[in-house]
Amino acid sequence: MAKFDSDYALFGTLAADFQEDVCVGSTPVTYANSASIELYGDLRGVTFLEIITEICGDPKEAQRLIDRLVAERKLLVEGCLSGKIVKYHSRIVDCGDPANIDVAHIIQAGITDITESATLKKLLYGTSEALKRAAKAADEDTGMHIMRINNYSKLLSELLDCDERFVEEISKFAQLHDIGKINVADIVRLPRKLTDTEFSKIMKHTTYGGDMIEGLGGLEMAHHIALEHHEKWDGSGYPKGKKGSEIFLEARIVAIADVFDALVSERPYKKAFSYEKTYEIIKNGDGRVMPAHFDPDVLRLFLEHYDDFVELHMNSKD
């Protein structure tokens, strides 16, 4: 009988074997370990299509997922099963020469209860949203600007081939880059170019933001972004003058996203630059913004896919 090697796995495991001419979706579970039975009930005899349908909540989507499993020989999906939030990961294993054994393939599935972590994630993202609203109230930035920073950062992290968790977190936490401006709101709202003294006070918003978020469990990425998004690759940034890979990747990503959006957006004290002019400034520099300020890999991908960032801006203008 098909089964996973470990009967004592901490997560639920299911398995079944099937012949080449049998539909994977209609294959019933023939093996379930004790953890699976305890967590989700006895699923032996239930087909994999029925299980995936309950997890994703849509029969058509479930069939599409079964088709993907057959094509790619593996599947990962999140959803609900037996009242729990779960991560379902499945694979199809070939058994060698079907002529010499009773079965051609084995389908194996692991089901992990992620209810606790999913609830924590929801709370963390809710905290991020609350902090974002507080920052927006203190800043001249609009809600659309904040959303765009999330979107730019997500795209850049995908282009950098960051892992799934990194991409998800930066798409939620990039919006907190300027949370520290709450402490300098009176200066931020001035509808003119700042004096040197005022700008030196504004620069402290990175430290203020880092202090606000430091130590909050689950918000480590948000802390790095708030504290370091004005650090520069060549070491000329603030607050600590970090350089190169000393700067967290998430901050290096948000840095170029923030500069791009600032250049192409209008503010009470400045007009927006054209997309063409902005590209020229970021690529070649204008004295204030220089290419040496940015991680070379992040800069290269940003410029190579510049039209995609322009499209994100055009689709969510203030």
N, C-alpha and C positions, 0 to 999 in steps of 0.2 A: 504494500500500500504506500502511496506517495505521502511524504511528510517532510518537515524540516528536520535538520539534524538535531536540533536542541528542543527537547520536550519542556525544558525548564526556562525557556525564553521569557524575559520580563514583559514582552508584548505579545498580543494575540497572534497566533500563526495558523494559517489554513493551507491546505494543499489538496490537489486532486490530479489524477492522470487521465490522459485522453488520447485517442487515436487521431491520425492526420485528418480524417474525414469528419471529425466531430467538431461542431461549433463550440468555441471556447465559452461564449456567453451562456450556453445551455448546459455546460458541464457542472454537475453538482459537487459540492465540497464533500470529500470523503474523509478528511482528517482535520481535526481541530485540537490544539493543545489546551491544557487546563486553564491557562490564562485567558485564552480566547473565550472559552465557555463561561468563565466567571465574569468577564467584562461585558460580553456582548450576547450571551446566550448560546445555546447549541446550534451552530449554523450548518452542521452536517446535513446534507440533503438539499440545502438551499443552493441555487445556481449562482455563479459569479455575476451574471447580469443582474439578478435580483439584489445582490449585496451592493453592487456599484450603483444601482438605481436608488437605493435607500440613501447611500452616501451623498450622491450629487443631487438627488431630488427631482430628476428629470429623466424619463425613460429614453428619450431621443439622445440626450447628452450621454447617458450611460452606454448606449449602443455605439456612439462615436468613440467613447473611451475604450470600449472592448476592441473596436477596430484598430485603435492606436496600439493597444497592447499586442495584438496579433502582428501588426506591421513592425513595431519597434522592439518587441519581445520584453518590454518593461513598461511600467506605468506607475505614476505617482500622482495622487489626488487627495485633497482634503475635503471634509464634509462632516456629516453627522450620521452616527450609527448607534442605535439603541440608546438614544438620548445623550450621547457623548460626542464631543468634537474629536474627530480622529484624523490621522494621516494614514492613508492606505497605500502601500507600496507592493507591487506585484511583478512577477517575472515568469517567463516561460522558459523551461529548461529542456533542451533536447536530450534524448536518452541514447543516442548512438544509432545503431542499426536496428530498426523496428522489427526486422525479420527474426532477430534472436531473442527478443523480449516481448512481453505482453503489451507494452505500451510504447507509444512513439514520443510523447512529451509529458512533462509534469508542469502544472501551473502552481506556483507558490505565492502566498500573500502574507504580508505582515501588517498588522493593524495596531497602531500606537495611539493610546488615549492622550490627546494633547489639550484636554479641556482646561487644565490649570494654566498651562503656558499661554493658551489662546486668550483666556480671561485676563491674564496679566498683560498680554500684548494690547488688548483692548483698553485696559486702564492706562497703560503707558501712552498710547496714541491719543487717548482722551486728555491726558495731562498735557501732551504736546499741543493739542488744539487750544486748550485753555490758555497756555502760555503764549501761543501765537496771537490770540485775541488781545491779550494784555499788551503785547509788543506793538500790535497794530494801532491800539489806542494811543500809544505814546509816540508814534512815528508818523512821518508823512507818507510812508509807503502804503500802497493800497493792498486790499486782499488779493487782487490779481497778481501783483508783484510777488507776493509771498508764495502764491500757488505756482507761479512760473519758476521760481528758484527751486522748488521741489521737482518740477518737471524737467528742468535743465539738468539737475543733479542726477536724477534717475537715468536719463538718457546717457549722460556721460559715464555713469557707473556700468551701464549695460555695454557701452562701447569698449570699456576697459575690461570687460568680461569678469566683473566682480561676482562673487557668489550671490545666490538668491536672497539670503538674509541681509547682506550688505545693501543690495539694491532696494529692498523693501524698507529698510530702516532709513536710508538717506532720503527716500521719497517722502518720508514722514517728518524727519527731523531737520532737514535743511532749512525749513521755514523758521527755525529758532535761531538763525545766525545772528540776528540783531536784537535778541531779547534784552540785552544789556542796555539798550537805548532808553528803556524805562527810566533809568537813573539820570539821564541827561535830556529828558523830554523837552524841557524849556528851551534848550539850545537847538534840538532837532527841528522844532517847529518854526524856527526863524525863517522867513521867506526871502532870504538873501544869501549871498556868499558869506561864509563864516570868516571871522578874523582868525589869526594864528592862535590866539589864546583860546578861542571857542573851539577850534578844531582839535587842539591838544586835549581839551576836556572830552570831546566826542570820541577821541581815540581810546579813552578808558572804557568804552562800552564793551569791548571784548573781555576785559578783565571782570567787569561787572556781570556780564552774561555767564562767563565761566563759573564765577562764584555762586550765582543763583542756582545753577544746575548741578554743580559738583556734589558728588555723594548720593545723588538720587539714583537708586537702583534701576537699571534698565535704560538709563538715559546717557550712557557713557558716550555714544556717538554724538548726541546733541551737545554734550559738554565740550567735546573736541572741536566741533564746528563753531560754537559760540566763541570759544577762546582763541581759535587759531585761523579763522577765515581771512584775516588780514596779514597773516604771515606770508612771506614771499620766498620763492625758490632760491633767490640769490642772497637771502639773509637780510634784505632791506626793509622787511615788514615789522609789524608790531603784534602783540605787546612784548615778546621776548627775543625778537630777532632770530628766530629759528630759520634754518635753511634746509633745502633738499628734503631727503626722506625723514629728517627729524620732525617734519610737519605731518600730522596724520593725513592719510589719503583723503578722507571725507572732507577735511578742511581745504585741501588742495583742489578738490573738485568744486566745492561751493565758491571758492575764491574766483574762479574764472566765470562761473555762472552769475555771480553777483556783479562783477565788472561789466559783463556783457549787458545785463539787464539795465544797469545804471546808465550805460552809454546810449542805449536805444530808447530810453524812456524819458519823457518830459517831467520836469520838476518845477516848482515855483521859481527856483533860482537858475534854471537852465533849460535850454531847448534840447529836444532829442536829436542825436546824430542819426544820419541815414544808416541803413544796414551796410552799405558799401564803405562808408567812412569808418564805421565801427570795426569792420573786418580789417581795414588798413591799420587802424590804431592798435588792435590786439596783435596783429601779425608783425608790424614793424615798429610800433611804439610811437608815442608823441611827447615823451619826456616825463609825463606823469604816470602813464601806463606803459610798461615795457614788457616785451616777450620774456625777458629774463626773470620776470616776477612769477612765472607760471611753471608748473611741472611740465617738462618738455613732452612727455607722453600724453598728458591730458591736453596740452595746447595743440599738439599735432592732430589728435582725434577731433578736437573741437573745430579746428579749421577745415579738416577733411569733410566733416559733416555739417558745416556751417549752415547750409540751407535748411537742415532739419531744425536747428535752433531758431532760425528766423521764422520758420513756420509755427513753432511753438509760441513764439512771441506774438505773431500776427493773429493766432487763434485765441489769444487771451489778453488782448490789449485792455488797458484801463478804461 
